[in-house]
């Protein structure tokens, strides 16, 4: 399995904890092969064990980036929660992390792999 460094800092706040828990709950939509590794990665991330230098499986990182993008689209870019500034701020944070992942890993396939698609 090919791995790359995570490559970014990921800040955890109430929004991030809640959404990462949601990513875990929705992981049932993933293939068995990816699901277990993705949930392990998310658990490590919420436990603050993932650093920019942490090696991550490419398919897991692609799924994570795609989920960040999907959540940012809903909570920030599409305006569904304009009357809830905490959600908009969280979506904006996720969008920033997604863009940073794309910058650090320009060859990875993000967005089209969202577990919500």
C-alpha positions as CSV (number, residue, x, y, z in Angstrom):
1,X,0.0,0.0,0.0
2,X,1.5,3.3,-1.1
3,X,1.8,5.9,1.7
4,X,2.5,9.6,1.8
5,X,3.0,12.1,4.7
6,X,-0.2,13.6,5.9
7,X,1.5,17.0,5.2
8,X,-0.8,19.4,7.0
9,X,-1.7,20.5,10.5
10,X,-5.3,19.7,11.5
11,X,-6.9,21.8,14.2
12,X,-9.5,20.0,16.3
13,X,-12.4,22.0,17.7
14,X,-16.0,21.1,18.5
15,X,-17.0,21.3,14.8
16,X,-14.1,19.1,13.7
17,X,-14.8,16.5,16.4
18,X,-18.5,16.3,15.5
19,X,-17.8,16.0,11.8
20,X,-15.0,13.5,12.1
21,X,-17.4,11.4,14.2
22,X,-19.9,11.8,11.3
23,X,-17.2,10.6,8.9
24,X,-16.8,7.5,11.0
25,X,-20.5,6.8,11.1
26,X,-20.8,7.2,7.4
27,X,-17.7,5.0,6.7
28,X,-20.1,2.0,6.2
29,X,-20.5,3.3,2.6
30,X,-16.8,2.5,1.9
31,X,-15.4,-0.8,0.6
32,X,-14.4,-3.1,3.4
33,X,-10.7,-2.7,2.4
34,X,-10.7,1.0,2.9
35,X,-13.3,1.3,5.7
36,X,-11.2,-0.2,8.5
37,X,-8.0,1.8,7.6
38,X,-10.1,5.0,7.2
39,X,-11.8,4.7,10.6
40,X,-8.4,3.9,12.2
41,X,-7.0,7.1,10.6
42,X,-10.0,9.2,11.8
43,X,-9.7,7.8,15.3
44,X,-5.9,8.6,15.4
45,X,-6.7,12.1,14.1
46,X,-9.3,12.8,16.8
47,X,-6.8,11.5,19.4
48,X,-4.3,14.0,18.1
49,X,-1.9,11.2,17.0
50,X,-1.7,12.4,13.4
51,X,1.1,14.9,12.6
52,X,2.1,16.4,9.3
53,X,4.9,13.8,9.2
54,X,2.5,10.8,9.8
55,X,2.4,8.4,6.9
56,X,-1.1,7.8,5.6
57,X,-2.3,5.3,3.0
58,X,-3.0,7.2,-0.3
59,X,-6.6,5.9,-0.6
60,X,-7.3,6.8,3.0
61,X,-6.0,10.4,2.4
62,X,-8.0,10.7,-0.8
63,X,-11.1,9.7,1.0
64,X,-10.4,12.1,3.8
65,X,-9.8,15.0,1.5
66,X,-12.9,14.2,-0.4
67,X,-15.0,14.1,2.8
68,X,-13.5,17.5,3.8
69,X,-14.5,18.9,0.5
70,X,-18.0,17.5,0.7
71,X,-18.6,18.9,4.2
72,X,-17.1,22.3,3.2
73,X,-19.4,22.4,0.2
74,X,-22.5,21.8,2.3
75,X,-21.6,23.9,5.4
76,X,-19.7,26.8,3.8
77,X,-19.8,27.1,0.0
78,X,-23.4,26.3,-0.8
79,X,-24.9,28.6,1.9
80,X,-27.1,26.0,3.6
81,X,-26.2,27.2,7.0
82,X,-25.8,31.0,6.6
83,X,-27.9,31.5,9.7
84,X,-25.5,29.3,11.8
85,X,-22.1,31.0,11.9
86,X,-20.4,28.2,13.9
87,X,-21.2,25.7,11.1
88,X,-20.2,28.1,8.4
89,X,-16.9,28.8,10.2
90,X,-16.3,25.0,10.6
91,X,-17.0,24.5,6.9
92,X,-14.6,27.3,6.0
93,X,-11.9,25.6,8.2
94,X,-12.5,22.3,6.4
95,X,-12.4,24.0,3.0
96,X,-9.0,25.5,4.0
97,X,-7.6,22.1,5.1
98,X,-8.9,20.5,1.9
99,X,-7.2,23.2,-0.3
100,X,-4.0,22.7,1.7
101,X,-4.1,19.0,1.1
102,X,-4.6,19.6,-2.6
103,X,-1.6,21.9,-2.5
104,X,0.6,19.5,-0.7
105,X,-0.6,16.5,-2.7
106,X,-1.4,17.7,-6.2
107,X,-1.4,14.3,-7.8
108,X,-3.9,12.7,-5.4
109,X,-7.5,12.2,-6.5
110,X,-9.8,14.2,-4.2
111,X,-13.5,15.2,-4.5
112,X,-14.8,12.4,-6.7
113,X,-14.2,9.8,-3.9
114,X,-16.5,11.2,-1.2
115,X,-18.1,8.5,0.8
116,X,-21.3,10.6,0.6
117,X,-21.4,10.5,-3.3
